[in-house]
Every structure is written in C-alpha cells, then in structure tokens.
Amino acid sequence: MNIQILDEAQTDLREGAQFYERQNVGLGTYFLDTIFSDIDSLILYAGVLY
C-alpha cells in the first residue's frame, strides 16, 4: 500500500503539532507520533480489523 501525504495535509499536521506543543511541552510530538503510528497501521493491516 502506498500512502501519500499531500502538501496541504503536511501543513495541517505541522500546524496541529504546533498548537498542541503550545498547550504542553511534548504534546505536539505525541500528536505526530500518534498520527504516524496510525498510518503505519494502515500500511500493515490495510484497514482490516482483527
């Protein structure tokens, strides 16, 4: 499976991470880690629930 993150989405992710980082130090990183973990799960399981 090939997943592409569009430029617009990358901007949204960056802005989202900055927003959460302003709320609490480290939260922006957690936000991105969680999103990319979910993307990795899509690659591994292609949306199949187990």
C-alpha positions as CSV (number, residue, x, y, z in Angstrom):
1,M,0.0,0.0,0.0
2,N,1.3,3.4,-1.0
3,I,0.3,6.3,1.3
4,Q,0.9,9.8,0.2
5,I,0.5,12.8,2.5
6,L,-0.4,15.9,0.4
7,D,1.3,19.2,0.9
8,E,-1.9,20.6,2.4
9,A,-2.1,17.8,4.9
10,Q,1.6,18.3,5.9
11,T,0.8,21.9,6.6
12,D,-2.2,20.9,8.7
13,L,-0.1,18.3,10.6
14,R,2.6,20.9,11.3
15,E,0.1,23.5,12.5
16,G,-1.6,20.9,14.6
17,A,1.6,19.8,16.2
18,Q,2.5,23.5,17.0
19,F,-0.9,24.0,18.5
20,Y,-0.6,21.0,20.8
21,E,3.0,21.9,21.7
22,R,1.8,25.3,22.9
23,Q,-0.7,23.6,25.2
24,N,2.0,21.4,26.8
25,V,5.6,20.7,26.0
26,G,6.0,17.3,24.3
27,L,2.3,17.1,23.3
28,G,3.0,18.2,19.7
29,T,5.4,15.3,19.3
30,Y,2.9,12.9,20.8
31,F,0.3,14.2,18.4
32,L,2.6,13.5,15.4
33,D,3.8,10.1,16.8
34,T,0.1,9.0,17.2
35,I,-0.8,10.1,13.6
36,F,2.2,8.3,12.1
37,S,1.6,5.2,14.2
38,D,-1.9,5.1,12.7
39,I,-0.5,5.5,9.2
40,D,1.9,2.7,9.9
41,S,-1.0,0.5,11.0
42,L,-2.8,1.2,7.7
43,I,0.3,0.1,5.8
44,L,0.5,-3.1,7.9
45,Y,-3.2,-4.0,8.1
46,A,-4.7,-2.2,5.1
47,G,-7.7,-1.3,7.3
48,V,-8.5,-4.8,8.3
49,L,-9.7,-5.1,11.8
50,Y,-8.7,-8.1,13.9
